[in-house]
Amino acid sequence: MRSEACLLSRKREGTIVCRYLSFYDQRLKTTFRLPLVHIRIKQGNVALKTDALIDSGATSTFIPLELAEVLTIELSKEKHDFIGAGGTFSSYVAKVDLIEVLKGVTPFYEFKGILVTIPAAKGTLPYCVLGRDSIFRKYHIIFKENEEYTVFKVPKNR
């Protein structure tokens, strides 16, 4: 399986196809194929490349606390309660300078000055999450579960 997962479709301009990526869950000791994409997060003069889950059930975009610390993201003073698949958890809201969604090493979309949610406890999230407040506002997204790929289609009115 190829690790570079995204291809620009030659048939339809503005369509990006991303193969699912492998994710190893240390608690379950199992590998899953998930609709993950490569992203680059930049905050100030610090940048890092990681993966993010494309999650149609997430109302917010999330960054794990561990990554927020590496990026030195300034957290809000107050915490808010969020409800996720694992129950309720306390989180901060913070502004991130830039999140680039990547096709190989090339960005196919950039979110500048994006508000993200950062869980207050380490270990809450195993990866970043692009939710309905970000990537779903820019693309029509189709999950091809049996074929293990995600299609990002630019809306005609964009």
PALOKOL-177908 format. One line per field, with one value per residue: residue number from 1; residue in one letter; x, y, z of N, C-alpha, C, O in turn. Coordinates in steps of 0.02 Angstrom, whole numbers, plus 32768, in hexadecimal, padded with zeros to 4 digits. Layout:
<nodes>
pos = [NUM, ...];
code = [A, ...];
n_xx = [X, ...];
n_yy = [Y, ...];
n_zz = [Z, ...];
ca_xx = [X, ...];
ca_yy = [Y, ...];
ca_zz = [Z, ...];
c_xx = [X, ...];
c_yy = [Y, ...];
c_zz = [Z, ...];
o_xx = [X, ...];
o_yy = [Y, ...];
o_zz = [Z, ...];
</nodes>
This chain:
<nodes>
pos = [1, 2, 3, 4, 5, 6, 7, 8, 9, 10, 11, 12, 13, 14, 15, 16, 17, 18, 19, 20, 21, 22, 23, 24, 25, 26, 27, 28, 29, 30, 31, 32, 33, 34, 35, 36, 37, 38, 39, 40, 41, 42, 43, 44, 45, 46, 47, 48, 49, 50, 51, 52, 53, 54, 55, 56, 57, 58, 59, 60, 61, 62, 63, 64, 65, 66, 67, 68, 69, 70, 71, 72, 73, 74, 75, 76, 77, 78, 79, 80, 81, 82, 83, 84, 85, 86, 87, 88, 89, 90, 91, 92, 93, 94, 95, 96, 97, 98, 99, 100, 101, 102, 103, 104, 105, 106, 107, 108, 109, 110, 111, 112, 113, 114, 115, 116, 117, 118, 119, 120, 121, 122, 123, 124, 125, 126, 127, 128, 129, 130, 131, 132, 133, 134, 135, 136, 137, 138, 139, 140, 141, 142, 143, 144, 145, 146, 147, 148, 149, 150, 151, 152, 153, 154, 155, 156, 157, 158];
code = [M, R, S, E, A, C, L, L, S, R, K, R, E, G, T, I, V, C, R, Y, L, S, F, Y, D, Q, R, L, K, T, T, F, R, L, P, L, V, H, I, R, I, K, Q, G, N, V, A, L, K, T, D, A, L, I, D, S, G, A, T, S, T, F, I, P, L, E, L, A, E, V, L, T, I, E, L, S, K, E, K, H, D, F, I, G, A, G, G, T, F, S, S, Y, V, A, K, V, D, L, I, E, V, L, K, G, V, T, P, F, Y, E, F, K, G, I, L, V, T, I, P, A, A, K, G, T, L, P, Y, C, V, L, G, R, D, S, I, F, R, K, Y, H, I, I, F, K, E, N, E, E, Y, T, V, F, K, V, P, K, N, R];
n_xx = [802A, 8018, 8065, 8057, 7FC8, 7F69, 7F1C, 7F0D, 7E7F, 7E7B, 7E0F, 7DA7, 7DB9, 7DEE, 7DCC, 7DFF, 7E49, 7E5F, 7EB4, 7E89, 7EE4, 7F56, 7F3F, 7F81, 7F40, 7F73, 7F3C, 7EDC, 7F2B, 7F25, 7F1C, 7ECE, 7E79, 7E5B, 7DFC, 7E6A, 7ECF, 7F67, 7FA9, 7FEB, 801A, 802D, 8071, 809E, 814B, 8157, 813C, 80E6, 80CE, 8046, 7FC0, 7F0F, 7E6A, 7DDF, 7D49, 7CA3, 7C4B, 7C7B, 7C67, 7CC4, 7D6F, 7DFC, 7E92, 7F0C, 7F42, 7FC9, 8007, 7FE5, 8032, 80B5, 80B1, 80A6, 802A, 7FC0, 7F52, 7EA5, 7E6A, 7DFB, 7DA1, 7D3A, 7CB1, 7CA7, 7C51, 7C77, 7C99, 7CCD, 7C92, 7C76, 7CEC, 7D65, 7D9C, 7E05, 7DF5, 7E4B, 7EAC, 7EF6, 7F7F, 7F8F, 7F4E, 7F76, 7F31, 7F6B, 7FA1, 8003, 8093, 8065, 7FFA, 7F49, 7EE3, 7ED6, 7EC2, 7EB8, 7EDA, 7E83, 7E07, 7E19, 7DF6, 7E3A, 7E58, 7E5D, 7EA2, 7F2D, 7F40, 7EBD, 7E99, 7ECE, 7EFB, 7EF4, 7E59, 7DF2, 7D65, 7CB4, 7CB3, 7D1B, 7D67, 7CF5, 7CAA, 7CE7, 7CF4, 7C96, 7C85, 7CA7, 7C9E, 7CE7, 7CD5, 7CE2, 7D43, 7DA7, 7DCB, 7DC4, 7D66, 7D7C, 7D1F, 7D1A, 7CA0, 7C2C, 7C06, 7C6D];
n_yy = [7FC5, 8070, 80FC, 8183, 81D0, 821E, 824F, 82B5, 82BE, 829F, 829D, 82EF, 8391, 83E0, 837D, 8317, 8282, 8219, 8193, 8123, 8127, 80C5, 80A5, 8084, 8045, 8051, 8029, 7FC7, 7F77, 7F68, 7F82, 7FFC, 8032, 80D2, 816A, 81CF, 8260, 82AF, 8339, 83DE, 843F, 84E5, 8556, 85EE, 85EE, 8566, 84C7, 8431, 838D, 8320, 82AA, 82B1, 8288, 827F, 82AF, 829D, 829F, 82F3, 8390, 83F2, 8425, 83CF, 83CC, 8369, 837C, 8361, 837F, 8406, 843B, 8424, 8478, 84F0, 8531, 85AF, 859D, 85B8, 8609, 85D7, 853C, 84CF, 845F, 83D2, 835B, 82BC, 8224, 81D5, 8206, 8291, 8317, 838C, 841F, 8495, 852A, 8564, 85CE, 85A3, 85C3, 858C, 8503, 848B, 8424, 8395, 8357, 82DE, 8331, 83AB, 8433, 8428, 846D, 84FA, 852E, 85C1, 8617, 85CB, 8594, 851C, 8489, 844F, 83C7, 83C4, 8362, 82F6, 8270, 8263, 826C, 820D, 8242, 82D2, 8324, 834C, 83A3, 83C7, 8451, 847D, 8432, 83FA, 8468, 8498, 8436, 83B9, 8320, 8277, 81D8, 8145, 80BA, 802C, 8027, 806A, 80F7, 81AC, 822E, 82D3, 8352, 83E7, 845F, 849A, 851F, 8560];
n_zz = [8000, 7FDA, 802A, 800F, 7FFD, 7FB6, 7F1E, 7E8E, 7E32, 7D86, 7D35, 7D68, 7D86, 7E1B, 7E72, 7EF3, 7F23, 7FAA, 7FED, 8072, 810C, 816F, 821B, 82B7, 8347, 83E6, 8460, 843E, 83F4, 8369, 82B9, 8257, 81C2, 8194, 816C, 8160, 8148, 8110, 8167, 8182, 8207, 8238, 82AA, 82DB, 82C9, 82C8, 8283, 8259, 8213, 8209, 8220, 81FC, 822A, 81C0, 81F0, 81EF, 8255, 82B4, 82FA, 830A, 82E9, 831F, 8381, 83CB, 8475, 848C, 8411, 8407, 846D, 843C, 83CD, 840C, 8422, 8457, 84D8, 8501, 8596, 85D5, 85E8, 8587, 8581, 851A, 84B6, 8484, 8427, 848A, 84FC, 856F, 8570, 85AC, 855A, 8502, 84A0, 8414, 83A7, 830F, 82A8, 8224, 81C9, 8159, 80DF, 8095, 7FF5, 7FD1, 7FE6, 7FCD, 7FEF, 7FE3, 8016, 8082, 8127, 8175, 820B, 825A, 82CE, 834A, 83AC, 8441, 84A1, 8554, 8599, 8589, 8513, 84EC, 8466, 83D8, 8362, 82F4, 82CA, 8244, 823C, 8224, 8226, 81D9, 8161, 8125, 8103, 8095, 8033, 7FD8, 801E, 8008, 8047, 801C, 8054, 8040, 7FDC, 8019, 8013, 800F, 7FC6, 7F95, 7F5E, 7F07, 7F22, 7EA7, 7EB3, 7EF2];
ca_xx = [8000, 803E, 805B, 803E, 7F84, 7F3A, 7F26, 7EE1, 7E5D, 7E83, 7DCD, 7D80, 7DE3, 7DD6, 7DBB, 7E3A, 7E3A, 7E90, 7EAD, 7E8A, 7F26, 7F57, 7F48, 7F8A, 7F25, 7F9D, 7F13, 7EBD, 7F5F, 7F07, 7F24, 7E91, 7E7E, 7E2C, 7DFE, 7E9B, 7EF6, 7FA2, 7FA1, 8024, 8002, 8060, 8061, 80DB, 817F, 8159, 810F, 80ED, 80A3, 8026, 7F84, 7ECF, 7E2F, 7DA7, 7D14, 7C63, 7C26, 7C9A, 7C51, 7CFE, 7DB1, 7E1F, 7ED9, 7F1E, 7F68, 8010, 801D, 7FDE, 806D, 80EF, 80A8, 80A0, 7FEA, 7FA7, 7F10, 7E79, 7E6C, 7DC2, 7D94, 7CF5, 7CA2, 7C94, 7C39, 7C93, 7C88, 7CE2, 7C71, 7C83, 7D30, 7D74, 7DC7, 7E13, 7DEF, 7E87, 7EB4, 7F32, 7F92, 7F85, 7F4B, 7F75, 7F1E, 7F9E, 7FA0, 804B, 80B0, 8049, 7FB8, 7F10, 7EBA, 7EF4, 7E96, 7EE0, 7EBB, 7E4A, 7DFA, 7E1A, 7DE8, 7E73, 7E46, 7E87, 7EC8, 7F55, 7F28, 7E76, 7E94, 7F0A, 7F0E, 7ECB, 7E17, 7DD5, 7D1D, 7C84, 7CBF, 7D54, 7D6C, 7CB2, 7C90, 7D0D, 7CEE, 7C66, 7CB0, 7C88, 7CC5, 7CE0, 7CEC, 7CF8, 7D80, 7DD5, 7DE3, 7D99, 7D65, 7D70, 7D09, 7D0F, 7C5C, 7C2A, 7BFC, 7CA7];
ca_yy = [8000, 80AE, 8129, 81C3, 81B8, 8248, 8257, 82E5, 829C, 82BF, 829F, 8327, 83C5, 83F4, 8342, 82F8, 8240, 8204, 814F, 811F, 811A, 8096, 80C0, 804F, 8055, 802F, 8009, 7F8B, 7F52, 7F58, 7FB4, 800D, 805E, 8108, 81A4, 81FE, 8285, 82D0, 8381, 8402, 8474, 8518, 8586, 8617, 85D2, 851D, 84A2, 83E8, 8366, 82E9, 8292, 82C6, 8262, 82A3, 8295, 82BD, 82A3, 8325, 83D4, 841D, 840C, 83C1, 83BE, 834D, 83A7, 8354, 83A6, 844D, 844D, 8427, 84B3, 8528, 8553, 85D0, 8584, 85E7, 8601, 85AF, 84FC, 84C1, 8417, 83B8, 8316, 8295, 81DD, 81B9, 8228, 82D8, 8327, 83D3, 8435, 84DB, 8542, 858B, 85DF, 8589, 85ED, 856C, 84BB, 847A, 83E0, 8386, 8323, 82D2, 8366, 83EA, 8443, 8433, 84A0, 8519, 8550, 85F4, 8634, 859F, 8582, 84D4, 8471, 8428, 83A7, 83D8, 832A, 82D1, 822D, 8264, 8261, 81EF, 8266, 830D, 8317, 8381, 839A, 83E9, 8499, 848D, 8412, 83EE, 84A7, 84A7, 8400, 8382, 82E7, 8236, 81A1, 8106, 808E, 7FEA, 8030, 808A, 8138, 81E5, 825B, 8319, 8374, 842F, 8472, 84C4, 8566, 857A];
ca_zz = [8000, 7FD6, 8063, 7FF5, 7FF4, 7F91, 7ED6, 7E6E, 7DFC, 7D45, 7D15, 7D80, 7DA5, 7E5C, 7E9A, 7F12, 7F3D, 7FDC, 8007, 80BB, 8128, 81A6, 825E, 82E8, 838A, 8417, 8494, 8422, 83D0, 8328, 8285, 8233, 8188, 81A4, 8140, 817A, 8116, 812A, 8171, 819F, 8234, 8245, 82DE, 82E0, 829E, 82D2, 8256, 825B, 81E7, 822D, 81FE, 8219, 8217, 81A3, 821B, 81E2, 8294, 82E0, 82EB, 8310, 82D6, 835D, 8382, 840C, 84A2, 8483, 83D6, 8417, 8495, 840F, 83A3, 843A, 8416, 8493, 84E9, 8523, 85DE, 85EC, 85C9, 8573, 857D, 84D9, 84B7, 844C, 8426, 84CA, 8533, 8578, 8583, 85AE, 8523, 84F6, 845B, 8403, 8361, 82F0, 826E, 81E3, 81C0, 8112, 80CE, 8063, 7FC2, 7FD1, 800F, 7FB4, 800C, 7FB5, 8035, 80BC, 8158, 8197, 8246, 8269, 8313, 8356, 83F0, 845B, 84E0, 858D, 85B3, 8558, 8504, 84DA, 841D, 83BC, 8325, 82E8, 82AB, 821D, 8245, 81F8, 8226, 81AF, 811F, 8109, 80E9, 8058, 8002, 7FDE, 8030, 7FFD, 8063, 7FF7, 8089, 8026, 7FB5, 8047, 7FFF, 801A, 7F8E, 7FA5, 7F21, 7F0D, 7F0D, 7E6A, 7EC4, 7F17];
c_xx = [802C, 8030, 8043, 7FF9, 7F57, 7F4E, 7EF7, 7EC1, 7E66, 7E3F, 7DA6, 7DAD, 7DC4, 7DBF, 7DFC, 7E23, 7E72, 7E82, 7EAD, 7ED2, 7F20, 7F63, 7F4C, 7F72, 7F4C, 7F76, 7EF6, 7EEF, 7F46, 7F13, 7EE1, 7EA2, 7E47, 7E31, 7E29, 7EBC, 7F34, 7F92, 7FE3, 8005, 803B, 8046, 80A0, 810F, 8189, 8127, 811B, 80BB, 8087, 7FEA, 7F46, 7E98, 7DFC, 7D69, 7CD3, 7C39, 7C41, 7C83, 7C8C, 7D3C, 7DDA, 7E6A, 7EE9, 7F4A, 7FB3, 802C, 8019, 801A, 80AB, 80ED, 80A5, 8062, 7FD2, 7F5E, 7EE6, 7E7C, 7E33, 7DBA, 7D4A, 7CEC, 7C8B, 7C7E, 7C55, 7C7E, 7C9A, 7CC1, 7C83, 7CCC, 7D39, 7DA6, 7DD1, 7E03, 7E2B, 7E87, 7EF7, 7F40, 7F7F, 7F80, 7F46, 7F61, 7F47, 7F8A, 7FEA, 806A, 8094, 8005, 7F83, 7EDC, 7EDE, 7EBF, 7EC3, 7EB9, 7E7E, 7E44, 7DF6, 7E09, 7E22, 7E5E, 7E77, 7EB3, 7EEF, 7F37, 7EDF, 7E6C, 7ED4, 7F24, 7EE3, 7E8A, 7E03, 7D8A, 7CF4, 7C8F, 7CF9, 7D4E, 7D28, 7C91, 7CB2, 7D04, 7CAF, 7C92, 7C88, 7CB7, 7CB5, 7CFD, 7D06, 7D38, 7DB7, 7DF5, 7DAD, 7D9F, 7D54, 7D5E, 7CFC, 7CC7, 7C5D, 7C24, 7C36, 7CD4];
c_yy = [803E, 80DA, 816E, 81B5, 81E1, 824F, 828C, 82C0, 82C2, 82C6, 82DD, 8358, 83D9, 83BA, 8323, 82B6, 822C, 81BE, 8152, 810F, 80E8, 80BA, 8085, 8067, 802D, 800B, 7FC7, 7F5D, 7F3A, 7F92, 7FBD, 8036, 8092, 8140, 81DC, 8221, 82A2, 831B, 839D, 843B, 84A4, 8549, 85AF, 85FB, 8587, 84FC, 8457, 83C7, 832C, 82D2, 82AB, 829A, 8291, 8287, 82BB, 82C2, 82D7, 836A, 8405, 83FC, 8408, 83B6, 83A1, 837D, 839F, 837C, 83F0, 8465, 8453, 8466, 84F4, 8553, 8570, 85BB, 85BA, 85D9, 85D4, 856F, 84F7, 8476, 8407, 8370, 82F3, 824D, 81BB, 81D9, 8272, 82E3, 8373, 83E5, 8480, 84EB, 856E, 859A, 85C5, 85B2, 85CC, 8520, 84AF, 8431, 83CE, 834E, 8315, 8304, 83AA, 83F8, 8447, 845F, 84BA, 853B, 8580, 8611, 860C, 8593, 8537, 84C6, 8444, 840A, 83BA, 83A1, 8308, 828C, 822A, 8253, 8240, 8214, 82A5, 82F8, 8355, 8375, 83C4, 8435, 84AD, 846D, 8407, 842E, 84BA, 8474, 83D6, 8345, 82A7, 8201, 8163, 80CF, 804B, 7FEF, 8053, 80C9, 816D, 8213, 82A1, 833B, 83BD, 843E, 84A0, 850E, 8584, 85A3];
c_zz = [8000, 8013, 804C, 7FDA, 7FC7, 7F48, 7EBD, 7E33, 7DBB, 7D23, 7D28, 7DA4, 7DE8, 7E87, 7EB3, 7F2F, 7F6D, 7FF4, 8054, 80D1, 8161, 81E8, 828E, 832C, 83BD, 844E, 847C, 8400, 838D, 82F8, 8261, 81F6, 8191, 8171, 815F, 813F, 8138, 8131, 818B, 81C8, 8240, 8279, 82EA, 82B0, 82A9, 82A3, 8261, 822D, 8210, 8203, 8222, 81FE, 81F8, 81C4, 8212, 8221, 82C4, 82CB, 82EA, 82F3, 8316, 8351, 83C7, 8434, 8498, 8447, 83E3, 8440, 846A, 83E4, 83CB, 842B, 8457, 849F, 850B, 856E, 85F8, 85C5, 85B9, 8572, 8537, 84E1, 8479, 8453, 8469, 8506, 8535, 858C, 8580, 8578, 8524, 84AD, 844E, 83B9, 8349, 82B1, 822C, 81EA, 8175, 810B, 8091, 8032, 7FB5, 8000, 7FFD, 7FD3, 7FD5, 7FD5, 8073, 80E7, 817F, 81D2, 825D, 82B5, 8319, 839F, 8405, 849E, 8518, 85A7, 857A, 854E, 84F0, 8491, 8404, 837E, 8322, 82C6, 8284, 821C, 8215, 81F6, 81F7, 816A, 80FE, 80EF, 80A7, 8021, 800E, 7FEA, 802B, 801A, 803B, 8024, 806E, 7FFF, 7FDD, 802A, 800B, 7FDD, 7FA8, 7F63, 7F2F, 7EF7, 7ED1, 7E7A, 7EEA, 7EEC];
o_xx = [805F, 7FF8, 801F, 7FF0, 7F23, 7F89, 7EBE, 7EE4, 7E59, 7E36, 7D88, 7DC5, 7D88, 7DA3, 7E2A, 7DF0, 7EAD, 7E4B, 7ECC, 7EF8, 7EEB, 7F8C, 7F21, 7F8C, 7F47, 7F8A, 7EF6, 7EDF, 7F4F, 7F15, 7EC0, 7ED5, 7E0C, 7E63, 7E0F, 7EC5, 7F34, 7F72, 800D, 7FDB, 8073, 800E, 80D3, 8101, 81BC, 80EE, 8153, 8084, 80AC, 7FE3, 7F47, 7E97, 7DEF, 7D56, 7CCC, 7C07, 7C22, 7C89, 7C87, 7D3D, 7DDB, 7E7E, 7ED4, 7F71, 7FD9, 8063, 8044, 8031, 80D2, 8120, 80A3, 8065, 7FD0, 7F33, 7F01, 7E8F, 7E3B, 7DC9, 7D20, 7D1B, 7C5F, 7C95, 7C4B, 7C56, 7C79, 7CD3, 7C9B, 7CE7, 7D19, 7DD5, 7DAB, 7E02, 7E3D, 7E67, 7F2A, 7F13, 7F62, 7FA9, 7F17, 7F7D, 7F48, 7F68, 800B, 805D, 80A8, 7FD9, 7F8D, 7EAD, 7F01, 7E95, 7EEE, 7E7E, 7E4C, 7E76, 7DD5, 7E0E, 7E37, 7E54, 7EB3, 7EE5, 7ED6, 7F18, 7EC5, 7E3D, 7F0B, 7F5C, 7EB3, 7E86, 7E02, 7D72, 7D0E, 7C76, 7D06, 7D31, 7D23, 7C61, 7C9B, 7D0C, 7C97, 7CC0, 7C51, 7CF2, 7C7B, 7D35, 7D3B, 7D61, 7DF0, 7E32, 7D72, 7DD6, 7D23, 7D88, 7CD9, 7CB4, 7C8B, 7C3B, 7C31, 7D07];
o_yy = [8040, 80DC, 8190, 8193, 81C8, 8255, 8290, 82A6, 82FE, 82F2, 82FD, 8349, 83E2, 83C5, 8316, 82B3, 822E, 81AF, 817D, 80EF, 80E1, 80E8, 805A, 8098, 7FF0, 7FD7, 7F95, 7F24, 7F00, 7FCC, 7F8D, 8059, 8081, 8147, 820F, 8203, 82AD, 8338, 8379, 8461, 848F, 8561, 8594, 85F3, 856B, 8513, 8442, 83E2, 830B, 82E6, 82B8, 8289, 82C7, 824E, 82F4, 82E7, 82E5, 837E, 843B, 83C0, 8436, 839A, 83BE, 83A3, 83CF, 8397, 8416, 849D, 8482, 8486, 852B, 8590, 854D, 85C5, 85E5, 85A2, 85B1, 856B, 8515, 8451, 8429, 834D, 830B, 823A, 818B, 81C9, 828E, 82BD, 8395, 83BF, 84A6, 84BF, 8598, 8578, 85CE, 85C1, 85ED, 8501, 84C7, 8405, 83F3, 831E, 833C, 8303, 83DD, 83CC, 8465, 8474, 8494, 8560, 856B, 8620, 8629, 8588, 8515, 84F2, 8418, 842E, 83BF, 83AE, 82FF, 8270, 81F3, 8230, 8255, 8208, 82AD, 82C2, 838C, 8344, 83E0, 8455, 84E8, 848B, 8409, 842A, 84E7, 8484, 83D1, 8338, 82A0, 81FE, 814E, 80B9, 8034, 7FC1, 8058, 80D0, 815D, 821E, 82AA, 8341, 83CF, 842C, 84C9, 8538, 85BD, 85BD];
o_zz = [8022, 802C, 8070, 7FA8, 7FB3, 7F37, 7ED4, 7E08, 7DB8, 7CF8, 7CFE, 7DDB, 7DEE, 7EBC, 7E8C, 7F51, 7F5B, 800B, 8072, 80AC, 817F, 81EB, 828F, 8347, 83C0, 8467, 84A0, 83F0, 837A, 830D, 824F, 81F5, 8196, 814E, 8175, 810A, 8175, 8105, 81A6, 81B0, 8250, 8276, 8302, 8274, 8296, 829D, 826F, 8221, 8234, 81C9, 825E, 81C3, 8214, 81B8, 8229, 8222, 82F7, 8291, 82CE, 82E6, 833E, 831E, 83F9, 8418, 849C, 844B, 83CE, 8437, 8473, 83D9, 83AE, 8428, 848A, 8474, 852E, 8583, 862A, 858A, 85DA, 8563, 851B, 850D, 8441, 847E, 847D, 853F, 8504, 85B4, 8559, 856A, 8543, 8482, 8477, 8391, 8369, 828A, 8200, 820C, 8154, 812C, 8060, 8044, 7F93, 803C, 801A, 7FD2, 7FA1, 7FB3, 8095, 80CD, 81A5, 81CB, 8270, 82D7, 82F1, 83CA, 83DF, 84CE, 850B, 85C9, 8543, 857B, 84E5, 847F, 8417, 8368, 8347, 82A9, 829F, 8200, 81E5, 81C8, 81EE, 813C, 80C1, 80C9, 8084, 7FE6, 8047, 7FC3, 8045, 8007, 8038, 801B, 8083, 7FFF, 7FC6, 8029, 8010, 7FC4, 7FCC, 7F36, 7F5E, 7EC0, 7ECA, 7E54, 7F01, 7F03];
</nodes>
